[in-house]
Amino acid sequence: MAFFFSRVNLFIFFHLLVATPIFSESSFSSHAISTTKFLDLAKDPQLFDWMVGIRRKIHENPELGYEEFQTSELIRVELDKLGISYKYPVAVTGVIGFIGTGLPPFVALRADMDALPMQELVEWEHKSKVPGKMHACGHDAHVAMLLGAAKILKEHENEIRGTVVLVFQPAEEGGAGARKILDAGVLENISAIFGLHITPTFPIGEVAARAGPVFAGSGFFEATINGRGGHAAIPQHSIDPILAASNVIVSLQHIVSREANPLDSQVLTVGKFQGGGAFNVIPDSVTIGGTFRAFSKESFMQLRHRIEQVITGQAAVQRCNATVDFLDEEKPFFPPTVNNGDLHEFFQSVAGSLIGSNKVKDLQPLMGSEDFAFYQEVFPGYFFLLGMEDANVERLELPHSPYYKVNEDALPYGAALHASLATSYLLKLHQQVPVVEGNHHDEL
């Protein structure tokens, strides 16, 4: 539904917000005005129980990247109930929702939907019902929080000064779902996008972020080293690919330790080594594979170049030949996640107003990767961590553990932060983007 403000309506609107204003347009750049409006709404028992129910339904029925059909259907059913328009399908299973006027400016909020190929080992009532699949990274909570924010925003749609775009994204776990969302062309007019990830490394109700690099860019490689097999007792008649692969692995470790600037953090890890099946047989070939990471595209591409050189060169020293595959289609390169500097100041102001400035922490860069970075390459983006640790209750495992659990008490904080960031940013932009008269539409 679209709402168009006349001068009289705007006058009434601003007076209604006096008790719990979000931002002062005249003094936005200096500081945010304190408000607990959205956090109080998100903590309402009915809304909280609703978010918990959604998260548990998704948790019980985990789906891998580009297979999130039940999850997507659940999201669409809830959006229909709320009267929120959306586009579907986008990038196979993705859903893009719209709340507000349908007119500029546009600000986006993103939640990822996919699970991991892991067997859940947590014994509780809402354990995964799908063998070998588990929500071990909190994406079920991310969806629940964004739907919670959608419910709050829809109930206050007449206060939204533009359009909030809800991005329910598939395939974050290595499938580059964000890139497919962008390729679909549904986010072309976005002014900014915000995303979050829950974490047990910070107490519940705290957030952590930084300007600049947050997560590293990441890529994968797989190499086949070919020799000539034979009897282990007469190695002179063979060309040993296991020996060649061993030298390759040792030499790969010299790239970071001897060639990279120590102040430019990089990682190169070989995690796969497959070759041979008998104690007394030299195999024909060996396959190795691994990951490499860096905080800039330049460092990443140099690392990639040297990986190929070292593998082929060291294999040749041992009379073997090697082919290197960087798996660009199967496991595409993720660029570094880099937070916009202006959005960092904005985030600190909004989050500090909502939860208290003492609960807004600085975050050290992490070598993990996040496909939210694809959005940041196209328009300003900001990604932050939301704490969920409660030491008085239990110690929570890190993501990608079969014992991973979500503290559901964090859900209201995520919903409130989503709603606050979106509405506040639109209000900030409203000074620069005039209200456009015309018919409502739900397209960007």
C-alpha positions as CSV (number, residue, x, y, z in Angstrom):
1,M,0.0,0.0,0.0
2,A,1.3,3.5,-0.9
3,F,1.1,6.6,1.3
4,F,1.7,10.0,-0.2
5,F,2.3,12.9,2.2
6,S,0.8,16.3,1.7
7,R,2.3,19.3,3.6
8,V,-0.4,19.0,6.1
9,N,0.2,15.2,6.6
10,L,3.9,15.8,7.0
11,F,3.2,18.4,9.7
12,I,1.0,16.0,11.6
13,F,3.5,13.2,11.0
14,F,6.4,15.0,12.6
15,H,4.2,16.1,15.6
16,L,3.2,12.5,16.2
17,L,6.8,11.5,16.4
18,V,7.8,14.0,19.1
19,A,7.4,11.4,21.9
20,T,9.6,8.8,20.2
21,P,11.4,10.4,17.3
22,I,13.8,8.4,15.2
23,F,16.0,11.2,13.8
24,S,16.1,15.0,13.7
25,E,16.4,15.9,10.1
26,S,18.0,19.3,10.9
27,S,20.7,17.7,13.1
28,F,21.0,14.2,11.7
29,S,24.7,14.5,11.0
30,S,25.5,15.4,14.6
31,H,23.7,12.6,16.5
32,A,20.7,10.3,16.7
33,I,17.9,11.1,19.1
34,S,17.4,8.3,21.6
35,T,14.5,6.0,21.0
36,T,13.4,2.6,22.2
37,K,10.4,2.4,20.0
38,F,11.3,-0.5,17.8
39,L,13.0,-2.5,20.5
40,D,10.0,-2.2,22.7
41,L,7.8,-3.4,19.9
42,A,10.1,-6.3,19.0
43,K,10.2,-7.5,22.6
44,D,6.4,-7.7,22.7
45,P,5.6,-11.3,23.8
46,Q,3.3,-12.0,20.8
47,L,5.8,-10.8,18.3
48,F,8.7,-12.6,20.0
49,D,6.8,-15.9,20.1
50,W,5.9,-15.4,16.4
51,M,9.6,-15.0,15.5
52,V,10.6,-18.0,17.6
53,G,7.9,-20.1,15.9
54,I,9.2,-19.1,12.5
55,R,12.8,-19.8,13.3
56,R,12.0,-23.3,14.7
57,K,9.9,-24.3,11.7
58,I,12.9,-23.3,9.4
59,H,15.3,-25.0,11.8
60,E,13.4,-28.3,11.6
61,N,13.4,-28.2,7.8
62,P,16.8,-27.1,6.7
63,E,17.5,-26.7,3.0
64,L,20.8,-26.2,1.1
65,G,21.6,-23.4,-1.3
66,Y,19.1,-22.9,-4.1
67,E,16.9,-25.7,-2.6
68,E,15.2,-23.4,-0.1
69,F,11.7,-24.0,-1.5
70,Q,9.9,-24.7,1.8
71,T,11.7,-21.8,3.5
72,S,10.8,-19.5,0.6
73,E,7.1,-20.7,0.8
74,L,7.0,-20.0,4.5
75,I,8.3,-16.5,3.9
76,R,5.8,-15.8,1.2
77,V,2.9,-17.1,3.3
78,E,3.9,-14.7,6.2
79,L,4.3,-11.8,3.8
80,D,0.9,-12.5,2.3
81,K,-0.6,-12.5,5.8
82,L,1.0,-9.1,6.5
83,G,-0.1,-7.7,3.2
84,I,3.4,-7.1,2.0
85,S,4.0,-7.3,-1.8
86,Y,7.0,-9.2,-3.1
87,K,8.7,-10.6,-6.2
88,Y,9.2,-14.4,-6.5
89,P,11.1,-16.3,-7.7
90,V,14.4,-14.3,-7.7
91,A,17.6,-16.3,-8.1
92,V,15.7,-19.6,-7.9
93,T,14.2,-19.4,-4.4
94,G,14.8,-15.8,-3.4
95,V,12.0,-13.4,-2.3
96,I,12.2,-9.6,-2.5
97,G,9.6,-7.8,-0.5
98,F,8.6,-4.1,-0.5
99,I,7.2,-1.9,2.4
100,G,6.5,1.8,2.1
101,T,5.6,4.1,-0.7
102,G,7.0,2.0,-3.5
103,L,8.9,5.2,-4.5
104,P,12.5,6.4,-4.0
105,P,14.6,6.3,-2.0
106,F,15.1,2.6,-1.5
107,V,17.0,0.9,1.3
108,A,17.5,-2.8,1.5
109,L,17.7,-5.3,4.4
110,R,19.1,-8.8,3.8
111,A,18.6,-12.2,5.4
112,D,20.2,-15.4,4.1
113,M,18.1,-18.6,4.0
114,D,20.3,-21.7,3.4
115,A,21.5,-24.4,5.7
116,L,24.6,-26.5,5.8
117,P,25.3,-30.2,4.8
118,M,25.9,-31.3,8.4
119,Q,24.2,-33.7,10.8
120,E,22.8,-31.9,13.8
121,L,24.0,-33.3,17.1
122,V,21.9,-31.0,19.4
123,E,19.3,-33.1,21.1
124,W,16.2,-30.9,21.5
125,E,12.6,-30.7,20.5
126,H,13.2,-28.7,17.3
127,K,16.1,-30.8,16.0
128,S,16.5,-31.0,12.2
129,K,14.2,-33.5,10.6
130,V,16.4,-33.8,7.5
131,P,19.4,-36.2,7.9
132,G,22.7,-34.6,6.9
133,K,21.3,-31.0,6.8
134,M,21.4,-28.4,9.6
135,H,21.0,-24.7,10.2
136,A,24.4,-24.4,11.9
137,C,25.1,-20.8,11.0
138,G,22.0,-18.9,12.2
139,H,20.3,-18.3,8.9
140,D,17.0,-19.5,10.3
141,A,17.3,-16.7,12.9
142,H,18.2,-14.2,10.3
143,V,15.0,-15.0,8.4
144,A,12.9,-14.8,11.5
145,M,14.4,-11.4,12.5
146,L,13.9,-9.9,9.1
147,L,10.3,-11.1,9.1
148,G,9.9,-9.6,12.6
149,A,11.2,-6.3,11.2
150,A,8.8,-6.6,8.3
151,K,5.9,-6.9,10.7
152,I,6.9,-3.9,12.7
153,L,7.6,-1.8,9.5
154,K,4.3,-2.8,7.9
155,E,2.4,-1.7,11.1
156,H,4.2,1.7,10.7
157,E,4.2,1.9,7.0
158,N,2.7,5.5,7.0
159,E,5.9,6.6,8.7
160,I,8.3,5.2,6.1
161,R,9.7,8.0,3.9
162,G,10.4,5.8,0.8
163,T,10.6,2.0,0.4
164,V,12.2,-0.7,2.5
165,V,13.3,-3.6,0.3
166,L,13.4,-7.0,2.1
167,V,16.0,-9.4,0.5
168,F,15.5,-13.0,1.5
169,Q,18.5,-14.5,-0.2
170,P,19.4,-18.1,-1.1
171,A,22.8,-19.8,-1.1
172,E,25.1,-17.7,1.0
173,E,27.2,-20.8,2.0
174,G,29.4,-20.8,-1.0
175,G,26.8,-20.5,-3.6
176,A,27.1,-16.8,-4.2
177,G,23.3,-16.2,-3.9
178,A,23.9,-12.5,-3.5
179,R,25.5,-12.3,-6.9
180,K,22.5,-14.1,-8.5
181,I,20.2,-11.7,-6.7
182,L,22.1,-8.8,-8.3
183,D,22.2,-10.5,-11.7
184,A,18.4,-10.7,-11.6
185,G,18.3,-6.9,-11.7
186,V,15.9,-6.3,-8.9
187,L,18.1,-4.1,-6.7
188,E,19.3,-1.5,-9.2
189,N,18.1,1.6,-7.4
190,I,19.2,0.8,-3.9
191,S,20.7,3.6,-1.9
192,A,22.1,1.4,0.8
193,I,21.9,-2.2,2.1
194,F,22.2,-3.5,5.7
195,G,22.9,-7.1,6.9
196,L,23.7,-8.8,10.1
197,H,25.0,-12.1,11.5
198,I,24.3,-13.5,15.0
199,T,27.4,-14.6,16.9
200,P,28.1,-16.2,20.3
201,T,31.3,-14.2,20.6
202,F,29.5,-11.1,22.0
203,P,27.0,-10.8,24.8
204,I,23.3,-10.7,23.9
205,G,22.2,-7.2,22.9
206,E,25.6,-6.0,21.9
207,V,26.7,-5.3,18.3
208,A,30.1,-5.2,16.7
209,A,31.3,-3.7,13.4
210,R,33.9,-1.5,11.8
211,A,34.5,0.7,8.8
212,G,36.5,-0.8,6.0
213,P,37.4,-4.5,5.7
214,V,35.3,-6.8,7.9
215,F,35.7,-10.2,6.2
216,A,38.3,-11.5,3.8
217,G,37.8,-12.3,0.1
218,S,37.9,-16.0,-0.4
219,G,38.5,-18.5,-3.2
220,F,39.1,-22.2,-3.6
221,F,41.5,-24.3,-5.7
222,E,41.9,-27.9,-6.7
223,A,44.9,-29.4,-8.4
224,T,45.6,-32.7,-10.0
225,I,49.2,-33.8,-10.1
226,N,49.9,-36.5,-12.6
227,G,52.9,-38.9,-12.5
228,R,53.3,-42.5,-13.4
229,G,52.3,-45.3,-11.1
230,G,54.1,-48.4,-10.2
231,H,55.4,-50.8,-7.5
232,A,56.5,-49.0,-4.3
233,A,59.5,-51.4,-4.1
234,I,60.9,-50.1,-7.4
235,P,60.2,-46.3,-7.4
236,Q,62.9,-45.7,-10.1
237,H,60.4,-47.0,-12.6
238,S,57.7,-44.6,-11.5
239,I,57.1,-40.9,-11.3
240,D,55.8,-40.3,-7.8
241,P,52.9,-37.8,-7.6
242,I,52.7,-38.1,-3.8
243,L,56.2,-36.8,-3.4
244,A,55.5,-34.0,-5.9
245,A,52.3,-33.1,-4.1
246,S,54.1,-33.0,-0.8
247,N,56.7,-30.6,-2.1
248,V,53.9,-28.5,-3.6
249,I,52.1,-28.2,-0.3
250,V,55.3,-27.1,1.5
251,S,56.1,-24.6,-1.2
252,L,52.6,-23.1,-1.1
253,Q,53.1,-22.2,2.5
254,H,56.1,-20.1,1.5
255,I,53.8,-17.7,-0.5
256,V,52.2,-16.1,2.5
257,S,55.2,-16.4,4.9
258,R,57.8,-15.2,2.4
259,E,56.0,-13.1,-0.3
260,A,53.1,-11.4,1.4
261,N,53.4,-8.2,3.3
262,P,53.1,-9.1,7.0
263,L,50.7,-6.2,7.5
264,D,48.5,-7.5,4.7
265,S,46.8,-10.5,6.3
266,Q,46.5,-13.5,4.0
267,V,45.7,-17.2,4.4
268,L,46.5,-20.2,2.2
269,T,45.4,-23.6,3.5
270,V,45.5,-27.0,1.9
271,G,42.6,-29.0,3.3
272,K,42.3,-31.8,0.8
273,F,44.8,-34.5,-0.2
274,Q,43.6,-37.6,-2.1
275,G,45.9,-40.2,-3.7
276,G,46.7,-43.8,-3.6
277,G,44.8,-46.7,-2.1
278,A,47.5,-49.3,-1.2
279,F,50.6,-49.4,1.0
280,N,52.8,-50.7,-1.8
281,V,51.6,-48.9,-4.9
282,I,52.7,-45.5,-6.2
283,P,49.5,-44.0,-7.7
284,D,49.2,-42.4,-11.1
285,S,47.9,-39.1,-9.7
286,V,47.1,-37.1,-6.6
287,T,44.5,-34.4,-6.0
288,I,44.9,-31.6,-3.6
289,G,42.7,-28.7,-2.8
290,G,42.3,-25.8,-0.4
291,T,41.2,-22.2,0.2
292,F,43.0,-18.8,0.0
293,R,41.9,-15.5,1.5
294,A,42.9,-11.8,1.5
295,F,41.5,-8.5,2.4
296,S,42.0,-6.8,-0.9
297,K,41.3,-7.8,-4.5
298,E,44.9,-7.0,-5.5
299,S,46.3,-9.3,-2.8
300,F,43.8,-12.0,-3.7
301,M,44.6,-12.0,-7.4
302,Q,48.3,-12.1,-6.7
303,L,47.8,-15.0,-4.3
304,R,45.8,-16.8,-7.0
305,H,48.5,-16.2,-9.6
306,R,51.2,-17.6,-7.4
307,I,49.2,-20.6,-6.3
308,E,49.0,-21.8,-10.0
309,Q,52.7,-21.0,-10.6
310,V,53.9,-22.8,-7.5
311,I,51.8,-25.9,-8.2
312,T,52.7,-26.3,-11.8
313,G,56.4,-25.4,-11.2
314,Q,57.0,-27.7,-8.2
315,A,55.2,-30.5,-9.9
316,A,57.5,-30.1,-12.9
317,V,60.6,-30.3,-10.6
318,Q,59.5,-33.8,-9.7
319,R,58.9,-34.7,-13.4
320,C,55.1,-34.5,-12.9
321,N,52.6,-32.3,-14.7
322,A,49.7,-30.5,-12.9
323,T,46.5,-28.8,-13.8
324,V,44.9,-26.2,-11.5
325,D,41.1,-25.4,-11.3
326,F,39.9,-22.4,-9.3
327,L,36.3,-23.7,-9.3
328,D,34.9,-20.4,-10.5
329,E,31.5,-21.8,-11.2
330,E,31.1,-24.3,-8.4
331,K,32.7,-22.3,-5.7
332,P,32.9,-18.7,-7.0
333,F,35.3,-16.1,-5.6
334,F,33.8,-14.0,-2.7
335,P,35.2,-10.4,-2.7
336,P,36.2,-8.9,0.7
337,T,33.4,-7.5,2.8
338,V,34.1,-3.8,3.1
339,N,31.8,-1.5,5.2
340,N,31.1,1.9,3.9
341,G,32.7,4.6,6.1
342,D,29.7,7.0,6.1
343,L,27.4,4.1,6.9
344,H,29.6,3.2,9.8
345,E,29.0,6.6,11.4
346,F,25.3,6.2,10.7
347,F,25.2,2.7,12.2
348,Q,27.0,3.8,15.4
349,S,24.5,6.6,15.8
350,V,21.4,4.4,15.2
351,A,22.6,1.4,17.2
352,G,23.8,3.6,20.0
353,S,20.4,5.2,20.2
354,L,18.6,1.9,20.2
355,I,20.7,-0.2,22.6
356,G,23.1,2.2,24.2
357,S,26.5,3.4,22.9
358,N,28.3,1.2,25.4
359,K,26.9,-1.9,23.6
360,V,28.3,-0.9,20.2
361,K,31.7,-2.5,20.0
362,D,34.6,-2.3,17.5
363,L,35.2,-5.5,15.5
364,Q,38.6,-6.8,14.4
365,P,38.7,-8.0,10.8
366,L,38.0,-11.7,10.4
367,M,39.4,-14.2,7.8
368,G,36.0,-15.7,7.2
369,S,34.1,-14.6,4.1
370,E,30.5,-13.4,3.5
371,D,28.7,-13.1,0.2
372,F,27.1,-9.8,1.4
373,A,30.3,-8.4,-0.2
374,F,28.7,-8.7,-3.6
375,Y,26.1,-6.1,-2.7
376,Q,28.8,-3.8,-1.4
377,E,30.6,-3.8,-4.7
378,V,27.4,-2.3,-6.3
379,F,26.1,0.1,-3.7
380,P,27.0,1.2,-0.2
381,G,26.5,-1.6,2.3
382,Y,27.0,-2.3,5.9
383,F,27.4,-5.6,7.7
384,F,27.5,-6.1,11.5
385,L,27.5,-8.9,14.1
386,L,24.8,-9.2,16.7
387,G,25.7,-10.9,20.0
388,M,23.7,-13.7,21.5
389,E,25.9,-15.1,24.3
390,D,24.4,-15.4,27.8
391,A,27.1,-16.8,30.0
392,N,24.6,-17.4,32.8
393,V,22.6,-19.9,30.7
394,E,25.1,-21.8,28.6
395,R,28.2,-21.5,26.4
396,L,27.3,-21.5,22.8
397,E,29.3,-23.2,20.0
398,L,30.7,-21.3,17.1
399,P,29.0,-21.4,13.7
400,H,29.4,-24.6,11.5
401,S,29.5,-26.8,14.6
402,P,27.1,-29.8,14.8
403,Y,26.3,-28.5,18.3
404,Y,25.5,-25.0,17.2
405,K,22.5,-23.4,18.9
406,V,20.8,-20.0,18.7
407,N,19.9,-17.9,21.7
408,E,16.4,-16.9,20.6
409,D,16.4,-13.9,23.1
410,A,18.5,-12.2,20.4
411,L,15.7,-12.1,17.9
412,P,14.1,-8.9,19.1
413,Y,17.4,-7.0,18.9
414,G,17.9,-8.1,15.2
415,A,14.3,-7.2,14.3
416,A,14.6,-3.8,16.0
417,L,18.0,-2.9,14.5
418,H,16.7,-3.8,11.0
419,A,13.6,-1.6,11.4
420,S,15.6,1.3,12.9
421,L,18.3,1.3,10.4
422,A,15.9,1.2,7.4
423,T,13.5,3.9,8.6
424,S,16.3,6.1,9.9
425,Y,18.3,5.9,6.7
426,L,15.2,6.7,4.6
427,L,14.5,9.7,6.8
428,K,18.1,10.9,6.3
429,L,17.8,10.5,2.5
430,H,14.5,12.2,2.4
431,Q,16.2,15.6,2.5
432,Q,18.0,14.8,-0.7
433,V,15.3,12.8,-2.6
434,P,12.0,14.7,-3.2
435,V,8.7,12.9,-2.8
436,V,7.6,11.8,-6.3
437,E,3.9,12.1,-7.0
438,G,2.4,9.2,-9.0
439,N,0.9,5.8,-8.9
440,H,2.1,3.2,-6.5
441,H,4.4,0.4,-7.8
442,D,6.4,-2.3,-6.2
443,E,9.3,-2.3,-8.6
444,L,12.7,-0.8,-8.1
